[in-house]
């Protein structure tokens, strides 16, 4: 099985094609290189994202219930 890394390997500036518009130092930097590889941090981020997603779904459900109720109360009360 072939191992595929999410982080691309940096190329040496000498191996880049000749291009005046190419910044060799900045072009190969990736946001993935700034992320720590610690599994505990990744698991913590995943837990927080899951909790936030659950909270968003609950708030959306409440808004879908409460908004029509307020509309009906205002429409028939006036």
TILO-387681 format. One record per residue (C-alpha): residue number from 1; x, y, z. Coordinates in steps of 0.05 Angstrom, whole numbers, plus 5000, padded with zeros to 4 digits. Example, Ala and Ser with C-alpha at 12.3 -4.5 7.8 and 13.67 -1.06 7.14 Angstrom:
<pts>
<pt k="1" east="5246" north="4910" up="5156"/>
<pt k="2" east="5273" north="4979" up="5143"/>
</pts>
This chain:
<pts>
<pt k="1" east="5000" north="5000" up="5000"/>
<pt k="2" east="5027" north="5068" up="4982"/>
<pt k="3" east="5034" north="5120" up="5037"/>
<pt k="4" east="5008" north="5188" up="5017"/>
<pt k="5" east="5025" north="5246" up="5062"/>
<pt k="6" east="4980" north="5307" up="5070"/>
<pt k="7" east="5042" north="5350" up="5075"/>
<pt k="8" east="5079" north="5358" up="5009"/>
<pt k="9" east="5154" north="5354" up="5011"/>
<pt k="10" east="5191" north="5419" up="4999"/>
<pt k="11" east="5232" north="5423" up="4936"/>
<pt k="12" east="5299" north="5455" up="4933"/>
<pt k="13" east="5300" north="5524" up="4899"/>
<pt k="14" east="5349" north="5497" up="4847"/>
<pt k="15" east="5298" north="5445" up="4823"/>
<pt k="16" east="5243" north="5496" up="4807"/>
<pt k="17" east="5228" north="5513" up="4735"/>
<pt k="18" east="5254" north="5580" up="4711"/>
<pt k="19" east="5200" north="5631" up="4723"/>
<pt k="20" east="5211" north="5704" up="4742"/>
<pt k="21" east="5143" north="5707" up="4776"/>
<pt k="22" east="5156" north="5647" up="4820"/>
<pt k="23" east="5176" north="5659" up="4893"/>
<pt k="24" east="5211" north="5595" up="4909"/>
<pt k="25" east="5213" north="5604" up="4984"/>
<pt k="26" east="5140" north="5623" up="4992"/>
<pt k="27" east="5108" north="5579" up="4939"/>
<pt k="28" east="5122" north="5514" up="4974"/>
<pt k="29" east="5099" north="5534" up="5043"/>
<pt k="30" east="5034" north="5505" up="5065"/>
<pt k="31" east="4986" north="5518" up="5121"/>
<pt k="32" east="4991" north="5444" up="5137"/>
<pt k="33" east="5063" north="5454" up="5159"/>
<pt k="34" east="5040" north="5502" up="5214"/>
<pt k="35" east="4995" north="5449" up="5245"/>
<pt k="36" east="5026" north="5409" up="5302"/>
<pt k="37" east="5027" north="5334" up="5292"/>
<pt k="38" east="5007" north="5320" up="5363"/>
<pt k="39" east="4948" north="5271" up="5364"/>
<pt k="40" east="4920" north="5299" up="5428"/>
<pt k="41" east="4913" north="5368" up="5397"/>
<pt k="42" east="4879" north="5339" up="5335"/>
<pt k="43" east="4831" north="5299" up="5378"/>
<pt k="44" east="4816" north="5361" up="5420"/>
<pt k="45" east="4801" north="5402" up="5357"/>
<pt k="46" east="4756" north="5347" up="5331"/>
<pt k="47" east="4718" north="5344" up="5397"/>
<pt k="48" east="4708" north="5419" up="5398"/>
<pt k="49" east="4685" north="5419" up="5325"/>
<pt k="50" east="4635" north="5364" up="5339"/>
<pt k="51" east="4607" north="5400" up="5400"/>
<pt k="52" east="4601" north="5465" up="5359"/>
<pt k="53" east="4566" north="5427" up="5303"/>
<pt k="54" east="4517" north="5397" up="5351"/>
<pt k="55" east="4502" north="5465" up="5382"/>
<pt k="56" east="4491" north="5495" up="5313"/>
<pt k="57" east="4442" north="5440" up="5294"/>
<pt k="58" east="4403" north="5449" up="5359"/>
<pt k="59" east="4399" north="5525" up="5350"/>
<pt k="60" east="4376" north="5517" up="5278"/>
<pt k="61" east="4322" north="5468" up="5300"/>
<pt k="62" east="4298" north="5516" up="5353"/>
<pt k="63" east="4296" north="5573" up="5304"/>
<pt k="64" east="4255" north="5532" up="5255"/>
<pt k="65" east="4205" north="5517" up="5310"/>
<pt k="66" east="4203" north="5586" up="5344"/>
<pt k="67" east="4203" north="5631" up="5283"/>
<pt k="68" east="4137" north="5604" up="5253"/>
<pt k="69" east="4105" north="5604" up="5322"/>
<pt k="70" east="4123" north="5678" up="5331"/>
<pt k="71" east="4098" north="5693" up="5261"/>
<pt k="72" east="4031" north="5658" up="5273"/>
<pt k="73" east="4023" north="5691" up="5341"/>
<pt k="74" east="4035" north="5760" up="5312"/>
<pt k="75" east="3993" north="5748" up="5250"/>
<pt k="76" east="3931" north="5725" up="5288"/>
<pt k="77" east="3939" north="5771" up="5347"/>
<pt k="78" east="3937" north="5835" up="5306"/>
</pts>
